[in-house]
Amino acid sequence: MPFALIAHDYDDALERRMACREQHLQRLQQLADQGRLLGGGVLLDPQGKMIGSNVHLGFAQRAELDQWLEDEPYITQRVWESVEILEIRLLNLPPRA
C-alpha cells in the first residue's frame, strides 16, 4: 500500500539536516533497493532553502512504515518537526504515443 510522507523541518534544523543527510539517504537507498521507495524529494522555500521532505513509500501496512520511522535520522536528530502520513493512490498514466 503506498503512503505519502510529508514532513516539515524545525526552523533551526538545516545544520542538523545536513549532518545526518547521508544516513537518511542510505536508508532511502535501502528502500529503493527493495522496491519500496516510490519517489520523493526535498521541500524548498521560495529562496531554495531545504525546509522539509516529501516521500512516497510502499509498505504492506502502516505499522511497517511506523516501525521504519522509529530509526529515521531526521526524526531522531530533530530535523522534522511535523510528519504527516497519508495513504495514497498512485497515478499511473501511460506514455503518449
C-alpha positions in Angstrom: 0.0 0.0 0.0 1.5 3.4 -0.9 1.9 6.2 1.5 2.9 9.8 1.2 5.1 11.2 4.0 5.1 15.0 4.2 7.4 16.4 6.8 8.3 20.0 7.8 11.6 20.9 9.4 12.2 22.8 12.6 13.1 26.4 11.7 16.6 25.8 13.0 17.1 22.3 11.5 19.3 23.0 8.5 22.6 22.2 10.2 21.2 19.0 11.8 19.6 18.1 8.4 23.0 18.3 6.7 24.8 16.5 9.5 22.6 13.3 9.1 21.6 13.6 5.5 23.9 10.8 4.3 22.3 8.4 6.9 18.9 9.5 5.7 19.8 8.9 2.0 21.3 5.5 2.8 18.1 4.4 4.4 16.1 5.6 1.4 18.5 3.7 -0.9 17.8 0.5 1.0 14.1 1.1 0.5 14.8 1.8 -3.2 16.7 -1.5 -3.5 13.7 -3.3 -2.0 11.3 -1.5 -4.4 9.6 0.4 -1.5 10.8 4.0 -2.5 8.3 5.2 -5.0 9.5 8.8 -5.2 10.1 12.0 -3.3 12.4 14.8 -2.6 13.1 17.9 -0.5 10.7 20.7 0.1 12.1 24.1 -0.6 11.1 27.6 0.5 10.9 30.4 -2.2 14.7 31.1 -1.6 15.6 27.5 -2.3 16.3 26.6 1.4 15.5 23.0 2.4 12.5 23.1 4.8 11.1 19.6 4.7 10.6 16.3 2.8 8.0 14.6 0.6 8.4 10.9 0.1 6.2 8.2 -1.4 6.8 4.8 0.1 5.3 1.4 -0.4 4.7 -0.7 2.7 2.3 -3.6 3.1 0.9 -2.0 6.3 1.1 1.4 8.0 2.6 -0.4 11.1 5.7 -1.3 8.9 6.1 2.3 7.9 5.8 3.4 11.5 8.4 0.9 12.6 10.8 2.1 9.8 10.4 5.7 11.0 11.5 4.8 14.6 15.1 4.9 13.4 14.8 7.6 10.8 17.7 10.1 11.4 15.5 13.1 10.5 13.3 12.1 13.4 15.9 11.0 15.9 18.1 14.1 15.2 15.2 16.5 15.4 15.1 17.7 11.8 11.5 17.0 11.1 9.2 19.0 13.4 6.0 17.5 12.0 5.3 14.4 9.9 2.0 13.7 8.2 1.4 10.3 6.6 -1.4 9.7 4.2 -2.4 6.6 2.3 -2.4 7.4 -1.4 -3.5 6.1 -4.7 -0.7 6.4 -7.3 -1.4 7.9 -10.6 -0.2 5.7 -13.5 -0.5 7.4 -16.8 0.6 5.6 -19.9 3.2 7.5 -22.1 1.7 9.3 -25.0 2.4 7.9 -28.4 
